[in-house]
Amino acid sequence: MKKILLFVFLLLTFLPGIVSAEPKDNLKAAFIRNDHLWLKIKDKEIKITDAGYIRYPKWSFDGSWVAYLKGAKEGDVMDLWLYNSKSNRHIKVKENVDNNFQWSPSENTIGFQVVKNLFILDTSQLGLFIPISQNIENFSWLPTGSGLLLSTKKSPKLDSDIILSKVILRKNEKPIINHFYTIKLDKDEIFVSTSEFKWSSDKKWISFLLIPTASLSADGNTLCILSANGKTFQMADEMLNESAWFQWAPYNGLLGYVSGVGREATINKRMQVLNAPSMKNVILTPRGFVDRDLTWQNNRTVVVSRSRENGSGDLDQRAMPSLYKISLSDNKQTQITVPSEKDGDFRPQIVKNNLFWIRTDRNNAHVMISPTYSMREMLWIKDISLGSSYYEKWSWDEVFSLYTGR
């Protein structure tokens, strides 16, 4: 008996990762159900709003605030609101806000666009909006939270150059805006904007999309890689305008992305990994299949949402995806979820040793969860609203946001 007790003690002492990986431990999410904002904290679900049409919930860096867009009904102009989970208070920020609003990675300050004007707001000084710049196309916070990187067009001409600038924030003083890099365009290169910017984990590289006019963007955008010192720029590939479809590995300069032109997500979509220093890439999707979502489990393992390639018949009749795990070391590819024939598994994410994904039959959607060390899927959130779908490309960030616990 003493030996058994000693074994249990040692197991609890030296294997904390297994013990702490239970799905209910220290996890929380914001999600949309019936167009209202809800929170899931451990095992408890809390309804936060009871009026309006809510989309794009986003957590602040410390998890005390949730930002979201609210309109009277679907299709209306959306306003930016903040919810404080400690005081249970809602604050209306601004009207007509673009869905690329972003929290600072280091403090409870939010950046947002009203048309093409960029503002920031510190939640410790609600109502004090700091104007940053006008006529911008897009922006992201610098990894340190000390400023922002933004894109502007040199002139209204479609083929004019795109200017990237760094904004350095200063307390009680006007921000300093410095030129960072100019993307020079030829007359036949029509790019009107950029996506948000994403830094590699070592902060040496920046990835983003060059976006053409709206009709062209539906079928293809250009994935770009820029060194953080502004000395190396590469147009790497073409892909759809989906932010979740390009992600850096957690510990090095590997960029995973879903490539392929054409607006249909069930045709010509390939998972690739690019090595930023060498700019060499490898295709991981086997012939006859498409990948349309991804997440990194670690430096050498990727999880993708994969289905058979199919361009015929109605969209609703095309095969739904399952999740596959890919080992970059030996290219071993293993199916890890087996949904029913009518269901598909989308938007894998990994937080605190747990794999999350969204399972849908195109009419209903649920959040699933499993420990990463041993696939044991469970239902975590039942019945969330559907993200918008365009030719089977689903925008799940509209309706679901995990707190990553940075």
N, C-alpha and C positions, 0 to 999 in steps of 0.2 A: 504494500500500500504506500509506504514511504517513497519507493522508487517511482510509482505512478505520479504522486504529488510533485516529486522533484522534476519529473519529465514535463509536467504541465507548466510548472514555474519557469523552466528553461524555455519552453515554447513561447510563453507570453513575453518573456524578457528579450529574447533574441530574434523573434519574428514579429516585430510590431507592424510591419507593412501588411502582413496578412490579416492581423486582427483589426487594424484600422481601416481596412478596405471595404467594410460593410457599406452598402450603398446609402444607408440612412445617416451616416456619420458626416457631420460638418459640410453638407452639401446644400446649395440653394440655387434657385432659378427663378427668373421672371418669365411669365408666359401669358399668352392671350387665349382666353376661352370665351366663346360667344361675343367676341370683340371687346371684352373687358380685360383689364390688367389683373393678374393673379401673381402671388408669390408662392413658391414651394420652399419651405425651410425644414430640412430634415424630413420628417414624415407629415408635416402639417401644411395644408393648403389654405391660403388666405386671399379672399377677394378684395382687391384694392380700389377698383372703380366700379360705379354702377350706372354710368351714363356715357354716351359718346362712342366713337369708333377709335380704338386704340391700336397702334402698331409700333414696331421697332423699340422694344424695351432694351435698355442698356445700363449695366451696372457701373457705378463709380469705382475707383481703384480700391477703396477700402470696404465696399459693399454696404455703405450706409445710405446711398442714394440710388434711385433708378430714374433715368430719363426716358421719356417716351413721347411719341407724337399722338395728338388727339384731334379728331375732327367730329363734326356733328354726325356724319354718316360717310360711308365709303364713297370716294371720289371727291370729297370736299378738300379744301385747303386745310393743311394740317398745322397745328400749333405745337410748340415745344413746351412740355411740362416736366417738372421735377417732383419726385416723391421721396420724402425722408422717412425711412423705415423706423427710425427711433422716435420721432415726434408724431408720426402718422399724418404728416402735413403734405398737401399738394400745392405747388407754386407754378403759376403760368409764367413762362419766360418770354416767349416771342411768338408772333403769328407768322405763318408762311415760311416755315423752316424746312430746309432740305434734309433728306434722311441721312446724310453724312454729318451727323453731329457726333462728337467724340469727347470722351473724358480724358483728362490728363493722366498719364501713367504714374504720376507721383503725388497728386493731390486732388482734392475735390473741386476741380475747375473744369468747366466744359467749354469746348469750342463748337461754334455752329455757324451755318450760313443762312442768311436771308437774301434770297435771289443770289447775287454774286458778291455780297458784302459779308465779310468775316468778322465775328465778334467772339469774345470770351467772357465768361461769367464765373467768378469765384463764389462758391456757395456760402462763404463767410461774409460776403458783402452782396447779398441778394438785391437786385435792382440796379447795381452799378455795372453797366455793360461797357466793356472796353473795346472800342472799334480797332480792328487790326489792319484791314486792307480792303480796298474796293476792287471790283472787276476780277475776282479770282475765279478759277475753274474748280479747284479742289484743294484739300489740305490734309495734313496729319500732324500729330504731335511728334516732336523729337523724342527719342527713346528716354532721355533724362527728364522730360517734362519742362525743360528750361525754355522752350520755344516751339516754333512750328515750322513745317516745310509746306510751302504753297506753290501752286502753279497758276500762271496767267498767260494769256495770249499777247504777243507783241503788238498786234493790231487786229482789227475786226476781220481781216481777210482770212478765209478758211485755211490757206496754205502758209500763214504767217508762223514764225517760230514760237515755241512755247518756252517761257521763262520760268525757271524754278528759283525760288528765293527762300532764304532762311530768316525767320523772325526770332529775335532774341528779346525775351520779356524782361522788364525791369520794374521793380516795385516803385510805385509812386512816380514813375517816369514813362515817357512815351516809348513804345517798343522800337527797336532798331531793326530795319529790314535791309538785308544784304543779298546781293545777287549770288547765286550758288552755281547754276548751270543753265546753259541755253541749248535746247534741243532744236537744232537747225533742220528745217524741212524744205524739201524740194517742191517745185510747183505742182507735181503730181501726187504729193503726200498731203492728204487733207485730214488733219487731226485737230479737233476742236477743243479737246479737254484731256485730262488725265483722270485716272482713278485715285483713290487714296494711296498712300505710300506705306510700304512695309519694310522694316529693317531686319536683317539677319541677326541671329542671336549674338554674334560677335561684333555687331554694329559696324561691320566693314562694307556692307552692301545694302542697296535699296532696290526693291522691286515695285513695279507699278505698271499700269496699262496706259497706252496711248489710245484715245477713243476718237473715232471718226464721227461723221454726222449720224444722227439717230438711226436712219434707215440702214446705213452700212454697219453700224455698231451691233445691230441685231444679229449679224452673221459673222463678225470678226473684229477683234481688237488686237493690238500689238503689245505683247509682254516685253517689258524692258528691264534691264539690269544696269544700275548705276553705282559706281563705287562711292563710298561715303566721303572720299576726298575730292570727288568730282572729276577725276582724271580718266576714268574708264566708263564708256557707255556702250551698251550693246542692245540692239533690237533682237530679242531671242526667239520669239515664236508668235503664232497667232492663236487666239482663244476667245471664248465668250466673255462678256463683261459681267463676271461673277467674282466678287471679292473672295469668297470662301474657296475658290478653285485655284488659288496660288498661295502657298504657305511655306515658310522657312522651317527647316529642321530645328529641333530645340537646342542643338549644341554646336553647329558648324555652318558652313556656307553652302549647304545643299538646299535647293529650292524645288519643292514638289508642285506640280501644276497639271491641270487638265487641258490639253491642247486640242486644236481642231476648229476649222471654220464651219459655218452652217449653223442656223439657229436651232436645229433639232438636236436635243440632248441625247437621242438614241442612235445617232449616226456620227461616225468620225470623231469620237472623243477619246483621247488616249492619255493615260496617266504617264507623266514623264518626270524625271529627276535631273536637274541641271546642277553642275558643280560650278559655282560662281567664279572662282579663280581661273579655271581652265576654260569655262564656257562650253564644256562638253556635256552632252545629255544622253540619257538612255530611256527608251520606251519600255514600259512595264506591262501595258495592256496587251493580252494575247489577241491574235486575229479572231474576228468573229464576235468580239465583245466591245463594250464601251464602259468607261468609268466616268462618273459625274459628280463625285464628292470625295474628299480625302481628309485625313488627319494623320499627323505623326505620332506614333506611340513612343518612339525613342529615335536615336540617330540613325538606326539601321532598319527600322520597321515602319511601314506605312499601312494604314487601313483605308480601303476605298469602297465606294458604293458601285457595284458592277452588275451589268445585265448583258444579255445577248444583244448584239447589234441588230436593229430592225428599222427599216425605213418605209415599210409598206403598211397599208391599211390605216385604220383610225388610230389616233394617238392612244386612245383608251384601251386598245387591244394589244399594245406593245408590251413586251416583257418588263416586269418590275425588277428592281435590283436587290441583291443581297450584299452583305458585307464580306470582304475578303481581306486577309492579312498578307502582306508582301514582305519578305525578308530580302533586303538589298544585298546581303552577304552572299546568298546562294540562289537568289531569284525564286525561292520556294514560295508558292502562292496557295493559300488555304482558305476555303470558304468557312466563315465562322458564324454566320446566321442563316437560318433556313425558314424564311417567312412563308406563309401560305401563298398559293399561286396568285391570289388577288392582291396581296400586300407587297409593298416594297420598303426597303430600308435605306434611309437617306441621312445625310448630314452627321456622320460620325464625329464625335469629339471626346477627348480624354481629359478628365480632371480628377485629381486625387486618386489615382490608380483605378479609376472606373471609366468604362467606355459607355458613352451615351449615344443614342441615335433616335431618329424619328421614323416610326413605322406608319405607313398610310396605305389606304386602298383607293385614294383619290377623293374620297368622300368624308373620311374620318381620319384623325391623326392622333398618335399617342407617343409619349417619350418612353423609350426602353433604356435599360441599364444592365450592365454586367461587370463584375470585376475583371480587370484586364488579365490577371494571372490565370484565370480559369473561366471559360465562357459558361455563364450560368444566367441566362437572360431573365429579366423580371420587368414587369410593368411599373414605371415610376410615376408618370403623370398620364392620366386617362383624359382623352377628349380635349385637345388643344385646337384652336382655329387653324385652318389650312393657310400656309404661305401661298403667295400668288405663284401661278405656274404659267410658263411661256414655253410651248413646245417641249414639255416635260422637264424643263429646268425650273426647279422649285426654289423659292426664296424663303428659307426657313428662318433667317434672321429677323424677318418681319414679326414673327410670333413666338420666338423662343430665345432666351439668353441665359446661359450658364454663368454663374459667378466663378471666376477662375482662381480667386484667392491670391492675387498677386501680392 
